[in-house]
Amino acid sequence: MKNLFILAAALFISACATKKQYEKTEKGLEYQVIQKTENGKLIESGQIAELNLKFFADKTDSLIYNSADLKDAFRLQVNKKDADGGSFDDAILLMATGDSMHFLLDAETFFMQNMRQPLPEYMQKGDKLRFQVKLVAAPSMEKLMAERQAMLDAMKTKETELIQAYLKENNINVEPTSSGIYLVYKEKGKGSKTEAGKKVSVHYTGRFLTGEKFDSSLDRNQPFEFVLGVGQVIPAWDEAVSLLKVGDKVTIVAPSHVAYGETGAGQTIPPYSALVFDIEVLSIAK
């Protein structure tokens, strides 16, 4: 029994000795330095940080986020932010490339400042988040721009391959227009020819080459109206609809350079996306 007590006491003392205590900055940020790079240069406000990042609900030790689940590297621009107890950015600004740290933050402050959302229902006011962070790199803006350009070039090349595969798979044998649009008639109308400068009403469905639908006026049961030929729609639409009559039903395959180009459209349409539209011309305003 005596030996067992001595062993337990020894284990307790060992655990206490190896457990790191949180230090505090002037703002009250609680942090632990896990690994420090010798002579490392601290990241500066305004720089981009590439991080390996996990954070947990400290009270329950439940994992909330893990950057390892992302397809691409986790990067953000670090900026100073004022907050009692410190901010996420304050913690990153304590680090140099190669450093690893753990730190605690007020959960509500983090979600409001960094996530732009209220505290989740599963957490309470006053709860803390525990972060495990490694600063992998602080890439320069020049490097980031070069990486982006390389990615866009690859996407542009891939787009041409995807269009040709789509045409073959769907037995589309029509010649493209001078701008590169492929127009396939599904049904010929007998109405008036469209005219530039006049308002046209259409129903449409937009899809990616994969067949995934991203928008449809039919789903809203509300035709789409626009003035033809004045740039109110993407160039592919202005061109294609200018060739149609009321009652025509067509499918067009539009390369990205006559759609949303290298920028895409918000979160819906990625850069260099060729698009497929089913269009029916309903009417032309008098």
C-alpha angles and dihedrals in degrees: 000000000000091000090048091053091049091050092050091049091049092051091049092050090047092051092049091049094052097042110099118225122223116250123208134226123215089267090054097254109160113217145159124207107223099172128007124196113225113245090356118166113237117240113252133223110273095030125117116248123203108205144185099215139182128166132187140190097257095210095055099023088229118153113242103172139011121183089204086077090066122097092219133038117283109244135168140166111251117224132169113258127184115231136144107255091020132275135258089257091051088058095049090049088063090063139085126199109290095024122129124202142171120210143169126229136179104264096218093051092050095048092047097044103036107020096036091222138101124265109286117253092245091063132065133218108274095030118132134221121221116215130199110194138174119187101221099177145339101217119198121244089247091057092047092050091049091050091049093049091050090050092049092048090053092048091050092052091046091051093063091051092049093050092052091048091050093050091050094046092050096041093240107165102164120122116250121246118251089271093051101258119144112213121192121185115222096174132004117228128212099211134103123303116255118252132205112253094029126107114249129193119214143168116221146171121204122207139171120240087262089065093250111143117227102173142003135177087205091065088057092041087226123116117229118239128197140154108257121237101009100096099260089129136033115291092251090062096046090051099042098044091048087065095053141086131214108283096028116135115196143163118220129193108208122193114221095254088069093037125041099326126199094337100053120200119289116289093326106066121036123215117282094018118159109211137205121214130188105205132184119187107221105175148336120229115242 
